[in-house]
Amino acid sequence: MGATPQMEVLLKEADIVLNGSRPWDPQIHSNEFWTRLYGQGTLGLGEAYMDGIWDVEDMAEFFNKVLSSKVPEGIRATPNLIWQVVQARVLNMQNIARSRRVADMHYSETEAYKASLDARMTGSCGYWPDGVTNIDQAQEAKLDLVCRKIGVKPGQLVWDIGCGWGAFMGFAAEKYGARCVGVTVSPDQAAYGRERYKHLPIEFRVQDYRQFGGKTDHVVSMGMFEHVGHKNYRAYFEKARSVIKDDGLFMMHTIGSQWSTETIEAWLEKYIFPGGVIPSIAQVGRAIDGLF
């Protein structure tokens, strides 16, 4: 098995040459590569790389060219992909029991995050206004922007949905005098945050957002909505609406998609974010109808 005629055309249009001499040209070491790719899609592609079946010198540029082209269209609907679609449409892949998988797999290695994130361990993208030159400044600029958007005042209580290691709560308490309560499904994140911010009016709870109760002045959520899943969007916003005071503000920061897809991407599901789904503005709009 080798590249199909359609795939050969798509690769040429993407300026990719199999076993070529440029840094972004993939080196295929076995025809098993094609079996994996056509049989399992992105999961097969990634695991074939892990097994040494192919490699590439400049991985970033290779994927830049692939994802900027029509190459993904050359991979037919694989059995694995079809099963992912069925699961996403029929099952609730982000129910309370399944939400624990993310903590067990993804957030249990705190030391790795210390080595790769900013000084506050902020788990979502930074904000780079003029004058910001490094990641620590960019993350503080983002956290400050969030505080200004919700208009938090000293003594007000803010609920952080998916608080991670407490970066926002620590900043809001230190710089704006806020009180904060955050939920995370990771005991490791909560333990880290409780120790680091033990001198501040911050509470960490190890629980699913659906289990939270009480009233708060404001609600924030950064980089967590991607874990909620389309079957739970309405419940997520209903929970936020029930918690926030009538004059409070809710700020949600999420990755977005231009498509209302229900597919869970196989590689991400297994190795990166179990149950992760990127929302569209249409899905969010339907979910907040009548609430916000």
Secondary structure in CASP SS format (residue, H / E / C, confidence):
PFRMAT SS
TARGET T0000
AUTHOR 0000-0000-0000
METHOD secondary structure of the structure
MODEL  1
M C 1.00
G C 1.00
A C 1.00
T C 1.00
P H 1.00
Q H 1.00
M H 1.00
E H 1.00
V H 1.00
L H 1.00
L H 1.00
K H 1.00
E H 1.00
A C 1.00
D C 1.00
I C 1.00
V C 1.00
L C 1.00
N C 1.00
G C 1.00
S C 1.00
R C 1.00
P C 1.00
W C 1.00
D C 1.00
P C 1.00
Q E 1.00
I E 1.00
H C 1.00
S C 1.00
N C 1.00
E H 1.00
F H 1.00
W H 1.00
T H 1.00
R H 1.00
L H 1.00
Y H 1.00
G H 1.00
Q H 1.00
G C 1.00
T H 1.00
L H 1.00
G H 1.00
L H 1.00
G H 1.00
E H 1.00
A H 1.00
Y H 1.00
M H 1.00
D C 1.00
G C 1.00
I C 1.00
W E 1.00
D E 1.00
V C 1.00
E C 1.00
D C 1.00
M H 1.00
A H 1.00
E H 1.00
F H 1.00
F H 1.00
N H 1.00
K H 1.00
V H 1.00
L H 1.00
S C 1.00
S C 1.00
K C 1.00
V H 1.00
P H 1.00
E H 1.00
G H 1.00
I C 1.00
R C 1.00
A C 1.00
T C 1.00
P H 1.00
N H 1.00
L H 1.00
I H 1.00
W H 1.00
Q H 1.00
V H 1.00
V H 1.00
Q H 1.00
A H 1.00
R H 1.00
V H 1.00
L C 1.00
N C 1.00
M C 1.00
Q C 1.00
N C 1.00
I H 1.00
A H 1.00
R H 1.00
S H 1.00
R H 1.00
R H 1.00
V H 1.00
A H 1.00
D H 1.00
M H 1.00
H H 1.00
Y C 1.00
S C 1.00
E C 1.00
T H 1.00
E H 1.00
A H 1.00
Y H 1.00
K H 1.00
A H 1.00
S H 1.00
L C 1.00
D C 1.00
A C 1.00
R C 1.00
M C 1.00
T C 1.00
G C 1.00
S C 1.00
C C 1.00
G C 1.00
Y C 1.00
W C 1.00
P C 1.00
D C 1.00
G C 1.00
V C 1.00
T C 1.00
N C 1.00
I H 1.00
D H 1.00
Q H 1.00
A H 1.00
Q H 1.00
E H 1.00
A H 1.00
K H 1.00
L H 1.00
D H 1.00
L H 1.00
V H 1.00
C H 1.00
R H 1.00
K H 1.00
I H 1.00
G C 1.00
V C 1.00
K C 1.00
P C 1.00
G C 1.00
Q C 1.00
L E 1.00
V E 1.00
W E 1.00
D E 1.00
I E 1.00
G C 1.00
C C 1.00
G C 1.00
W C 1.00
G C 1.00
A H 1.00
F H 1.00
M H 1.00
G H 1.00
F H 1.00
A H 1.00
A H 1.00
E H 1.00
K H 1.00
Y H 1.00
G C 1.00
A C 1.00
R E 1.00
C E 1.00
V E 1.00
G E 1.00
V E 1.00
T E 1.00
V C 1.00
S C 1.00
P H 1.00
D H 1.00
Q H 1.00
A H 1.00
A H 1.00
Y H 1.00
G H 1.00
R H 1.00
E H 1.00
R H 1.00
Y C 1.00
K C 1.00
H C 1.00
L C 1.00
P C 1.00
I E 1.00
E E 1.00
F E 1.00
R E 1.00
V E 1.00
Q C 1.00
D C 1.00
Y H 1.00
R H 1.00
Q H 1.00
F C 1.00
G C 1.00
G C 1.00
K C 1.00
T E 1.00
D C 1.00
H E 1.00
V E 1.00
V E 1.00
S E 1.00
M E 1.00
G C 1.00
M C 1.00
F H 1.00
E H 1.00
H H 1.00
V C 1.00
G C 1.00
H H 1.00
K H 1.00
N H 1.00
Y H 1.00
R H 1.00
A H 1.00
Y H 1.00
F H 1.00
E H 1.00
K H 1.00
A H 1.00
R H 1.00
S H 1.00
V H 1.00
I E 1.00
K C 1.00
D C 1.00
D C 1.00
G C 1.00
L C 1.00
F E 1.00
M E 1.00
M E 1.00
H E 1.00
T C 1.00
I C 1.00
G C 1.00
S E 1.00
Q C 1.00
W C 1.00
S C 1.00
T C 1.00
E C 1.00
T C 1.00
I C 1.00
E C 1.00
A H 1.00
W H 1.00
L H 1.00
E H 1.00
K H 1.00
Y H 1.00
I H 1.00
F C 1.00
P C 1.00
G C 1.00
G C 1.00
V C 1.00
I C 1.00
P C 1.00
S E 1.00
I H 1.00
A H 1.00
Q H 1.00
V H 1.00
G H 1.00
R H 1.00
A H 1.00
I H 1.00
D C 1.00
G C 1.00
L C 1.00
F C 1.00
END
